[in-house]
């Protein structure tokens, strides 16, 4: 039988191998974050606004940034106790910082004048956010395609590897984005066409998950002490539809395949966790599909959606070419898959 060490090596392989490969300089050029103050945010001090709005930093940290002139209101440095009014425009000039190392290479498996299909490694964020600015897929695309940067039609979470579809022409972007929105809007209707079919594979906790299953737990924002909100299972959320099957079973993991009709954030992680089968190693979503924020080991930071540790792969995508109308299907290359089958195969010795 496969050992837990084998499982750990599988997750490491899914996280993109050597995270330092293709690395850029560790320190970026800094960034300017902008906020517009509306009626609901008016009437509080500048320091109170930042401390309550962006809880990833303490009030003391925000006070230090204000004291060192990193935050502007309407183009001018202001005091921390200044009261905000509706219409104020704020700028936080974040100094250059060292970004965490991530795998920066991606594999192109199809390219023409309209489309790009790539394999994204786990660990690489798609868009800037938090600690990541240049260590993102978007920045790498801008480097490789400076004149006409491809636009992601859909997103993958930082920890998710596998296929991504990108548009290289205005036609492709318009048609495919519209189809993706249509698929989500018409998901409750079983007779509605499914234009872009995205199928994923994941490792989940072992158990008696049905051979075939349909998951419809609503997904929406819930409170998070650092980020303000994250997405999770909640009765107040929006409709979400995932359909799946178990491919292989073992005493330490089940390998499942899931096709999503809607495109809610972290949908597969949340749906499987809500069904009682969270992704193995998922640091955020546990049974019930809620963030696991209590009973953490001493010194461990609160988990956030971008934390790694699980294996989730965008395995297959099917769509119609927006210009030629030819049907197209892409499956993750075999070398990306071979390790996934070891986990569910008992060792006869």
MIDRENSE-590332 format. One record per residue (C-alpha): x, y, z. Coordinates in Angstrom, 3 decimals, padded with zeros to 6 digits. Layout:
<lokes>
+----------+----------+----------+
!       xx !       yy !       zz !
+----------+----------+----------+
!        X !        Y !        Z !
...
+----------+----------+----------+
</lokes>
This chain:
<lokes>
+----------+----------+----------+
!       xx !       yy !       zz !
+----------+----------+----------+
!  000.000 !  000.000 !  000.000 !
!  001.206 !  003.526 ! -000.745 !
!  002.697 !  005.322 !  002.249 !
!  001.919 !  008.828 !  003.486 !
!  005.402 !  009.757 !  002.248 !
!  004.281 !  008.824 ! -001.263 !
!  001.252 !  011.047 ! -000.866 !
!  003.477 !  013.923 !  000.237 !
!  005.752 !  013.442 ! -002.775 !
!  002.701 !  013.476 ! -005.026 !
!  001.540 !  016.789 ! -003.556 !
!  005.044 !  018.203 ! -003.931 !
!  005.120 !  017.153 ! -007.576 !
!  001.736 !  018.797 ! -008.058 !
!  003.102 !  022.006 ! -006.587 !
!  005.369 !  022.541 ! -009.563 !
!  008.585 !  020.765 ! -008.592 !
!  011.463 !  023.169 ! -007.956 !
!  009.766 !  026.426 ! -006.900 !
!  012.843 !  028.484 ! -007.733 !
!  012.969 !  027.500 ! -011.400 !
!  012.873 !  030.496 ! -013.751 !
!  012.875 !  032.932 ! -010.845 !
!  012.886 !  036.709 ! -011.326 !
!  014.663 !  039.092 ! -008.930 !
!  013.170 !  038.560 ! -005.490 !
!  012.389 !  042.268 ! -004.863 !
!  009.756 !  043.953 ! -007.018 !
!  009.201 !  047.657 ! -007.740 !
!  006.420 !  048.232 ! -005.248 !
!  002.797 !  049.070 ! -005.990 !
!  000.155 !  051.743 ! -005.439 !
! -003.178 !  050.504 ! -004.011 !
! -006.145 !  052.809 ! -004.564 !
! -009.438 !  053.144 ! -002.696 !
! -012.466 !  055.390 ! -003.279 !
! -014.441 !  056.446 ! -000.213 !
! -018.205 !  056.262 ! -000.486 !
! -020.953 !  057.380 !  001.866 !
! -020.803 !  054.098 !  003.808 !
! -017.066 !  054.495 !  004.541 !
! -017.152 !  058.215 !  005.398 !
! -016.975 !  059.640 !  008.918 !
! -014.090 !  057.590 !  010.311 !
! -010.412 !  058.415 !  010.646 !
! -007.924 !  057.391 !  008.020 !
! -006.211 !  055.013 !  010.455 !
! -009.486 !  053.398 !  011.509 !
! -010.474 !  052.885 !  007.873 !
! -007.297 !  051.017 !  006.963 !
! -007.144 !  049.021 !  010.220 !
! -010.728 !  047.777 !  009.811 !
! -010.756 !  047.419 !  006.013 !
! -007.424 !  045.581 !  005.665 !
! -007.056 !  043.365 !  008.702 !
! -004.072 !  041.435 !  007.367 !
! -002.017 !  044.225 !  009.007 !
! -002.339 !  045.443 !  012.592 !
! -003.439 !  048.930 !  013.579 !
!  000.149 !  049.610 !  014.673 !
!  001.471 !  048.607 !  011.238 !
! -000.978 !  050.928 !  009.490 !
! -000.049 !  053.735 !  011.890 !
!  003.612 !  053.292 !  010.979 !
!  002.814 !  053.479 !  007.245 !
!  000.849 !  056.651 !  007.804 !
!  003.659 !  058.168 !  009.886 !
!  006.224 !  057.455 !  007.167 !
!  004.151 !  059.112 !  004.422 !
!  003.112 !  055.983 !  002.497 !
! -000.595 !  056.888 !  002.347 !
! -002.125 !  059.832 !  000.476 !
! -005.602 !  061.365 !  000.327 !
! -006.463 !  063.214 ! -002.854 !
! -002.775 !  063.395 ! -003.747 !
! -001.475 !  064.708 ! -000.431 !
! -000.079 !  063.081 !  002.711 !
! -002.503 !  063.477 !  005.629 !
! -002.649 !  062.813 !  009.354 !
! -003.768 !  059.458 !  010.705 !
! -006.652 !  061.110 !  012.597 !
! -008.018 !  062.937 !  009.543 !
! -011.724 !  062.159 !  009.021 !
! -012.665 !  060.721 !  005.640 !
! -015.484 !  062.147 !  003.535 !
! -017.361 !  060.689 !  000.590 !
! -015.443 !  061.217 ! -002.627 !
! -011.978 !  060.949 ! -001.063 !
! -009.457 !  058.988 ! -003.110 !
! -006.805 !  057.142 ! -001.127 !
! -003.455 !  055.782 ! -002.278 !
! -001.229 !  053.410 ! -000.333 !
!  002.272 !  053.469 ! -001.850 !
!  003.622 !  050.085 ! -000.862 !
!  007.444 !  050.043 ! -001.002 !
!  009.256 !  047.296 ! -002.974 !
!  009.083 !  043.943 ! -001.240 !
!  010.515 !  040.456 ! -001.623 !
!  007.913 !  038.128 ! -003.117 !
!  007.744 !  034.452 ! -002.083 !
!  009.363 !  032.100 ! -004.613 !
!  006.934 !  030.334 ! -006.961 !
!  007.262 !  028.267 ! -010.154 !
!  007.210 !  030.820 ! -012.978 !
!  007.315 !  028.540 ! -016.010 !
!  004.184 !  027.313 ! -017.785 !
!  003.714 !  024.901 ! -020.676 !
!  001.967 !  025.965 ! -023.898 !
!  000.073 !  023.041 ! -025.428 !
! -001.924 !  024.939 ! -028.077 !
! -001.624 !  028.351 ! -029.703 !
! -003.149 !  030.164 ! -032.667 !
! -004.131 !  033.746 ! -033.492 !
! -007.206 !  033.547 ! -031.241 !
! -006.415 !  031.099 ! -028.463 !
! -003.770 !  029.952 ! -026.035 !
! -004.052 !  026.808 ! -023.913 !
! -001.453 !  026.356 ! -021.191 !
! -000.667 !  024.120 ! -018.221 !
! -000.295 !  026.255 ! -015.086 !
!  001.819 !  024.861 ! -012.252 !
!  000.466 !  024.708 ! -008.734 !
!  001.866 !  027.513 ! -006.607 !
!  001.709 !  030.194 ! -009.328 !
! -000.996 !  032.836 ! -008.714 !
! -002.916 !  033.918 ! -011.798 !
! -003.410 !  037.573 ! -010.806 !
! -001.589 !  039.985 ! -008.477 !
! -002.719 !  040.039 ! -004.871 !
! -001.343 !  039.893 ! -001.348 !
!  002.351 !  039.025 ! -001.425 !
!  002.406 !  038.527 ! -005.211 !
!  002.886 !  041.174 ! -007.880 !
!  005.403 !  039.996 ! -010.488 !
!  005.405 !  036.354 ! -009.392 !
!  002.101 !  035.802 ! -011.181 !
!  000.938 !  034.175 ! -014.387 !
! -000.332 !  037.527 ! -015.676 !
!  003.105 !  039.106 ! -015.320 !
!  004.762 !  036.160 ! -017.059 !
!  002.261 !  036.419 ! -019.922 !
!  003.061 !  040.129 ! -020.234 !
!  006.748 !  039.282 ! -020.513 !
!  006.241 !  036.586 ! -023.170 !
!  003.520 !  038.457 ! -025.116 !
!  004.285 !  042.177 ! -024.571 !
!  002.368 !  043.475 ! -027.598 !
! -000.903 !  041.604 ! -027.103 !
! -001.050 !  039.833 ! -023.746 !
! -003.471 !  036.862 ! -023.706 !
! -006.479 !  037.257 ! -021.400 !
! -007.499 !  034.405 ! -019.073 !
! -011.042 !  033.243 ! -019.841 !
! -011.267 !  031.574 ! -016.441 !
! -009.071 !  031.468 ! -013.369 !
! -007.422 !  028.737 ! -011.356 !
! -006.609 !  029.063 ! -007.684 !
! -002.969 !  029.400 ! -006.762 !
! -002.790 !  025.788 ! -005.580 !
! -004.601 !  024.383 ! -008.619 !
! -002.536 !  023.096 ! -011.526 !
! -003.548 !  022.211 ! -015.053 !
! -005.264 !  023.593 ! -018.119 !
! -006.118 !  027.237 ! -018.613 !
! -007.844 !  028.740 ! -021.645 !
! -006.775 !  032.254 ! -022.711 !
! -007.959 !  034.573 ! -025.461 !
! -005.512 !  036.184 ! -027.907 !
! -008.077 !  038.152 ! -029.945 !
! -011.024 !  040.419 ! -029.056 !
! -013.354 !  037.937 ! -030.801 !
! -012.187 !  035.021 ! -028.681 !
! -012.379 !  037.029 ! -025.475 !
! -015.909 !  038.258 ! -026.206 !
! -017.344 !  034.914 ! -027.351 !
! -015.755 !  032.671 ! -024.737 !
! -016.354 !  035.019 ! -021.795 !
! -020.009 !  035.336 ! -022.809 !
! -020.359 !  031.567 ! -023.054 !
! -018.836 !  031.071 ! -019.622 !
! -021.298 !  033.551 ! -018.115 !
! -024.140 !  031.820 ! -019.930 !
! -023.112 !  028.438 ! -018.547 !
! -023.254 !  029.764 ! -014.988 !
! -026.546 !  031.616 ! -015.519 !
! -028.326 !  028.607 ! -017.048 !
! -026.778 !  025.941 ! -014.788 !
! -030.060 !  025.173 ! -012.928 !
! -031.639 !  024.144 ! -016.253 !
! -030.491 !  020.578 ! -017.096 !
! -031.518 !  021.090 ! -020.735 !
! -029.453 !  024.237 ! -021.282 !
! -026.334 !  023.888 ! -023.454 !
! -022.948 !  023.616 ! -021.734 !
! -020.543 !  025.591 ! -023.915 !
! -017.259 !  025.315 ! -022.006 !
! -016.914 !  022.038 ! -020.116 !
! -014.208 !  022.102 ! -017.425 !
! -013.313 !  018.848 ! -015.682 !
! -010.967 !  018.593 ! -012.709 !
! -009.291 !  015.804 ! -010.754 !
! -008.594 !  015.874 ! -007.045 !
! -007.424 !  013.759 ! -004.136 !
! -009.918 !  013.653 ! -001.279 !
! -010.131 !  011.908 !  002.047 !
! -011.027 !  008.199 !  001.879 !
! -014.548 !  007.069 !  002.644 !
! -017.858 !  006.023 !  001.138 !
! -018.345 !  008.861 ! -001.326 !
! -020.848 !  007.691 ! -003.945 !
! -019.447 !  006.413 ! -007.233 !
! -021.307 !  009.277 ! -008.937 !
! -022.428 !  012.433 ! -007.182 !
! -024.019 !  015.847 ! -007.727 !
! -023.242 !  018.744 ! -005.381 !
! -025.328 !  021.930 ! -005.198 !
! -024.298 !  023.601 ! -001.918 !
! -024.671 !  027.407 ! -002.260 !
! -021.383 !  029.328 ! -002.152 !
! -020.920 !  032.876 ! -000.952 !
! -018.798 !  035.185 !  001.211 !
! -018.296 !  034.543 !  004.938 !
! -016.246 !  036.428 !  007.517 !
! -012.489 !  035.945 !  007.784 !
! -010.479 !  037.653 !  010.556 !
! -007.625 !  038.745 !  008.257 !
! -009.125 !  039.099 !  004.805 !
! -012.534 !  040.427 !  005.793 !
! -014.308 !  037.786 !  003.718 !
! -013.611 !  034.515 !  001.933 !
! -015.907 !  032.251 ! -000.054 !
! -017.386 !  029.189 !  001.633 !
! -020.518 !  027.068 !  001.913 !
! -023.378 !  029.242 !  003.146 !
! -027.182 !  029.128 !  002.792 !
! -027.049 !  032.794 !  001.751 !
! -024.685 !  031.984 ! -001.140 !
! -025.336 !  031.616 ! -004.853 !
! -026.323 !  028.456 ! -006.664 !
! -023.387 !  026.212 ! -007.610 !
! -023.381 !  022.888 ! -009.467 !
! -020.644 !  020.242 ! -009.502 !
! -021.025 !  016.723 ! -010.900 !
! -018.429 !  014.054 ! -010.231 !
! -017.389 !  010.451 ! -009.991 !
! -014.865 !  008.421 ! -008.062 !
! -012.102 !  007.120 ! -010.326 !
! -010.079 !  005.126 ! -007.806 !
! -010.255 !  004.337 ! -004.091 !
! -007.668 !  003.398 ! -001.506 !
! -007.488 !  003.363 !  002.305 !
! -005.694 !  006.730 !  002.309 !
! -007.318 !  008.648 ! -000.566 !
! -009.976 !  008.727 ! -003.243 !
! -009.174 !  010.063 ! -006.708 !
! -012.218 !  011.924 ! -008.019 !
! -013.147 !  013.669 ! -011.247 !
! -015.451 !  016.700 ! -011.065 !
! -017.101 !  018.738 ! -013.828 !
! -018.329 !  022.174 ! -012.794 !
! -021.230 !  023.930 ! -014.477 !
! -020.960 !  027.128 ! -012.450 !
! -017.788 !  029.101 ! -011.777 !
! -017.928 !  030.032 ! -008.102 !
! -014.609 !  030.780 ! -006.353 !
! -012.954 !  027.636 ! -004.934 !
! -016.068 !  025.696 ! -005.937 !
! -014.604 !  022.186 ! -005.984 !
! -012.726 !  022.620 ! -002.708 !
! -015.851 !  023.965 ! -001.004 !
! -018.304 !  021.481 ! -002.518 !
! -016.280 !  018.383 ! -001.676 !
! -015.570 !  019.672 !  001.829 !
! -019.261 !  020.448 !  002.344 !
! -020.063 !  016.866 !  001.309 !
! -017.669 !  015.581 !  003.996 !
! -014.721 !  014.855 !  001.695 !
! -012.309 !  017.800 !  001.822 !
! -009.290 !  017.765 ! -000.432 !
! -006.403 !  016.007 !  001.257 !
! -004.070 !  018.606 !  002.718 !
! -006.399 !  021.569 !  002.171 !
! -005.369 !  024.009 !  004.920 !
! -008.522 !  026.155 !  004.670 !
! -011.649 !  024.148 !  003.858 !
! -012.598 !  021.293 !  006.181 !
! -015.700 !  019.136 !  006.531 !
! -018.749 !  021.346 !  006.106 !
! -017.110 !  023.605 !  003.526 !
! -016.275 !  026.290 !  006.094 !
! -012.881 !  027.920 !  006.786 !
! -011.022 !  026.053 !  009.522 !
! -009.872 !  028.952 !  011.691 !
! -009.883 !  027.499 !  015.207 !
! -007.733 !  024.984 !  017.093 !
! -004.666 !  025.876 !  015.018 !
! -001.188 !  024.841 !  016.220 !
!  000.619 !  027.505 !  018.216 !
!  002.366 !  029.985 !  015.953 !
!  000.531 !  028.938 !  012.792 !
! -000.933 !  031.767 !  010.730 !
! -004.610 !  031.755 !  009.881 !
! -005.158 !  029.835 !  006.625 !
! -006.150 !  031.768 !  003.501 !
! -007.416 !  030.569 !  000.081 !
! -003.968 !  030.819 ! -001.552 !
! -002.277 !  028.425 !  000.872 !
! -000.962 !  025.220 ! -000.689 !
! -000.947 !  021.589 !  000.391 !
! -003.728 !  019.924 ! -001.630 !
! -003.792 !  018.360 ! -005.124 !
! -006.361 !  019.725 ! -007.566 !
! -005.847 !  019.682 ! -011.318 !
! -007.766 !  021.234 ! -014.204 !
! -007.659 !  017.978 ! -016.131 !
! -009.731 !  018.491 ! -019.281 !
! -011.472 !  021.319 ! -021.139 !
! -013.864 !  021.122 ! -024.090 !
! -015.175 !  024.071 ! -026.110 !
! -015.869 !  025.286 ! -029.650 !
! -013.287 !  027.432 ! -031.404 !
! -014.776 !  030.958 ! -031.494 !
! -013.707 !  031.588 ! -035.094 !
! -013.620 !  028.223 ! -036.908 !
! -016.429 !  026.633 ! -034.833 !
! -014.344 !  023.448 ! -034.643 !
! -014.885 !  021.349 ! -031.493 !
! -011.757 !  021.317 ! -029.319 !
! -010.784 !  019.152 ! -026.354 !
! -007.557 !  019.286 ! -024.378 !
! -006.407 !  016.946 ! -021.642 !
! -003.544 !  017.518 ! -019.243 !
! -000.353 !  015.915 ! -020.623 !
!  000.335 !  012.369 ! -019.410 !
!  003.430 !  013.348 ! -017.433 !
!  001.227 !  015.595 ! -015.314 !
! -001.014 !  012.636 ! -014.494 !
!  001.131 !  009.574 ! -013.988 !
!  001.714 !  010.088 ! -010.264 !
! -001.961 !  010.556 ! -009.460 !
! -002.745 !  006.895 ! -010.024 !
! -000.121 !  005.591 ! -007.622 !
! -001.996 !  006.818 ! -004.584 !
! -005.038 !  004.589 ! -005.124 !
! -003.193 !  001.453 ! -006.206 !
! -002.338 ! -000.960 ! -003.372 !
!  001.147 ! -002.432 ! -003.399 !
!  000.778 ! -006.240 ! -003.697 !
!  003.932 ! -006.678 ! -001.597 !
+----------+----------+----------+
</lokes>
